[in-house]
Amino acid sequence: MGREEQVEEREVLSSIFPDEITDISETEYRISIALDIPEDKEEPPVVLLNVRYPEDYPDKEPYLDLSAPQNGAAHSLFSIADDKELLLAGLQETVQENLGMAMVYTLVSALKEEAERLIIGRKEAAAKAHEEALLAAEREENKKFHGTQVTPETFRRWREGFLKEMEELRQREEDERLAELKKARVKEPARLTGKQLWERGLAGKVDEDAEDDDVPTEAVEKLKVEV
């Protein structure tokens, strides 16, 4: 009974997957399943479903395995090596629901749907992560324009820093002013006293119009007579 159902199912599968099915033995074959990923720029991944009938199939579940085609294009969001156990475990519910009936076509459909759902979910998660990263970067950029929130503590620190800065500026300006005054005094010629003018014979040469001389001309002349 089991073998007859196996042969019949195999013939039906040949009509459904004429180019995708490959016999390995009388009770074992492989079906190539190309996945369809909407708006995917990468080459669609291909999954090979290996089916081997036990003697009592379909009353007993078939032996299933997954593999990737040789030289198949790698996909950034899907890998048979990494996803094999997950996908096979996902088929167990379908297997149990269909015991006693030919189930390989149903398993192919379930596997294809689950693999595509897995890739699409990862694609959406990657897009969401990218969007969140962009939003986070935008929030950080916007912080530059909002400034720091003013609190009593931040205002106190600002005021202390401002007063310190003003004091340093005032001190610097005062130091610069004193330096300029000191420099001016060094360049200013020393003024002679009346006695020094007399001793150097300059008493008669003093500018009579100089209002800021230390000793007036009249005083020099008087000193000259008294000596």
C-alpha positions in Angstrom: 0.0 0.0 0.0 2.7 2.5 1.0 4.9 1.9 -2.0 2.0 2.4 -4.4 1.2 5.8 -2.9 4.9 6.7 -3.1 5.1 5.9 -6.8 1.9 7.8 -7.5 3.1 10.9 -5.5 6.4 10.8 -7.4 4.6 10.9 -10.7 2.4 13.8 -9.7 5.5 15.7 -8.5 7.2 15.2 -11.9 4.3 16.9 -13.6 4.4 19.8 -11.1 8.2 20.2 -11.0 9.4 18.9 -14.3 12.7 20.8 -14.2 13.2 21.0 -10.5 13.0 17.4 -9.4 16.0 15.0 -9.6 15.9 11.3 -8.7 18.6 9.9 -6.4 17.1 6.4 -6.0 13.7 4.7 -6.3 12.7 6.0 -2.9 14.8 9.3 -2.8 14.8 12.5 -4.8 15.7 16.2 -4.6 13.5 19.2 -5.4 15.0 22.6 -6.2 13.0 25.5 -4.7 13.8 29.0 -5.9 12.7 31.6 -3.4 10.9 34.8 -4.5 11.8 37.9 -2.5 10.0 41.1 -3.5 12.1 44.1 -4.4 15.3 42.2 -3.7 18.4 43.4 -5.6 20.3 40.1 -4.9 20.0 36.9 -6.8 17.1 34.8 -5.4 18.5 32.0 -3.2 17.7 28.4 -4.0 17.0 25.6 -1.5 17.3 21.9 -2.2 14.8 19.7 -0.4 15.9 16.1 -0.1 13.1 13.6 0.4 13.6 9.9 1.2 10.6 7.6 1.7 10.6 5.2 4.6 8.9 1.9 3.9 5.6 2.9 5.6 5.3 6.4 4.1 2.9 8.2 4.2 1.8 6.7 7.5 5.3 7.4 8.7 7.0 10.8 8.1 9.6 11.1 5.3 13.3 11.7 5.9 13.9 15.3 5.0 17.1 17.3 4.6 18.1 20.7 3.2 21.2 21.7 1.2 22.4 24.5 -1.1 23.2 24.0 -4.8 26.8 23.8 -5.7 28.2 27.2 -6.8 24.9 28.8 -5.8 24.9 32.5 -5.2 25.2 33.5 -1.6 22.5 35.7 -0.1 23.3 38.3 2.6 20.2 37.5 4.6 19.9 33.7 4.1 22.2 30.7 4.6 21.3 27.0 4.5 24.2 26.3 6.9 22.8 28.7 9.5 19.0 28.3 8.8 18.7 24.6 8.1 17.7 23.4 11.6 15.2 26.3 11.9 13.5 25.5 8.6 13.4 21.7 9.2 11.9 22.3 12.7 9.3 24.6 11.1 8.2 21.7 8.8 7.4 19.3 11.7 3.9 20.8 12.3 3.0 20.3 8.6 4.3 16.8 8.7 2.2 15.8 11.7 -0.9 17.4 10.2 -0.5 15.4 7.0 0.4 11.9 8.2 -1.4 9.2 6.2 -1.5 11.4 3.1 0.9 12.4 0.3 2.5 15.5 1.8 5.6 16.4 -0.2 4.0 19.1 -2.3 2.5 20.6 0.9 6.0 20.5 2.5 7.6 22.2 -0.6 5.0 25.0 -0.3 5.4 25.4 3.5 9.2 25.4 3.2 9.2 28.0 0.4 6.8 30.2 2.4 8.8 29.9 5.6 12.2 30.6 4.0 10.8 33.7 2.2 9.2 34.9 5.4 12.5 34.5 7.2 14.4 36.6 4.6 11.7 39.3 4.4 11.6 39.6 8.2 15.3 40.0 8.3 15.2 42.6 5.5 12.5 44.6 7.3 14.5 44.4 10.6 17.7 45.6 8.8 15.7 48.5 7.2 14.2 49.4 10.6 17.6 49.3 12.3 19.0 51.6 9.5 16.1 54.0 9.9 16.6 54.1 13.7 20.3 54.8 13.3 19.5 57.7 10.9 16.9 59.1 13.4 19.4 58.8 16.3 22.0 60.6 14.2 19.4 63.3 13.4 18.5 63.7 17.1 22.2 64.1 18.0 22.6 66.7 15.3 19.5 68.6 16.5 20.9 68.8 20.0 23.4 71.3 18.7 20.6 73.8 17.9 18.6 73.3 21.1 21.4 74.1 23.4 21.7 73.0 27.0 18.6 73.1 29.3 19.0 75.9 31.9 18.7 74.7 35.5 19.7 76.5 38.8 22.8 74.4 38.9 23.9 75.0 35.3 23.2 78.7 35.7 25.3 78.9 38.8 28.2 77.2 37.0 27.8 79.5 34.0 27.8 82.6 36.3 30.9 81.5 38.2 32.7 80.9 34.9 31.5 84.2 33.5 32.7 86.2 36.5 36.0 84.4 36.5 36.5 85.2 32.8 35.6 88.9 33.3 38.1 89.1 36.2 40.8 87.6 34.1 40.1 90.0 31.3 40.1 93.0 33.7 43.4 91.9 35.2 44.9 91.3 31.7 43.9 94.8 30.6 45.3 96.3 33.8 48.6 94.6 33.3 48.8 95.8 29.7 48.0 99.4 30.8 50.7 99.3 33.5 53.2 97.9 31.0 52.4 100.8 28.6 52.9 103.4 31.3 56.2 101.8 32.4 57.3 101.8 28.8 56.3 105.5 28.4 58.3 106.5 31.5 61.4 104.9 30.2 61.3 106.8 27.0 60.5 110.2 28.6 63.7 112.3 29.0 64.7 113.2 32.5 64.1 116.8 33.5 67.1 118.9 35.0 66.9 120.8 38.2 67.8 124.5 38.3 71.2 123.7 39.7 71.9 121.1 37.0 70.9 123.6 34.4 73.3 126.2 35.9 76.2 123.7 36.2 75.8 122.7 32.6 75.5 126.2 31.3 72.0 125.7 30.0 70.2 128.1 32.2 70.0 130.8 29.4 68.8 128.2 26.8 65.7 127.0 28.6 62.5 127.5 26.6 60.8 130.4 28.3 57.4 129.3 27.0 57.6 125.8 28.5 54.9 125.7 31.1 55.8 122.4 32.6 59.6 123.0 33.4 60.7 122.1 36.9 62.5 125.4 37.4 61.2 128.7 35.7 63.8 130.8 33.8 63.4 133.7 36.3 64.4 131.4 39.1 67.5 130.2 37.2 68.6 133.8 36.6 68.1 134.7 40.3 70.1 131.6 41.3 72.8 132.7 38.9 73.1 136.1 40.7 73.0 134.7 44.2 75.8 132.3 43.4 
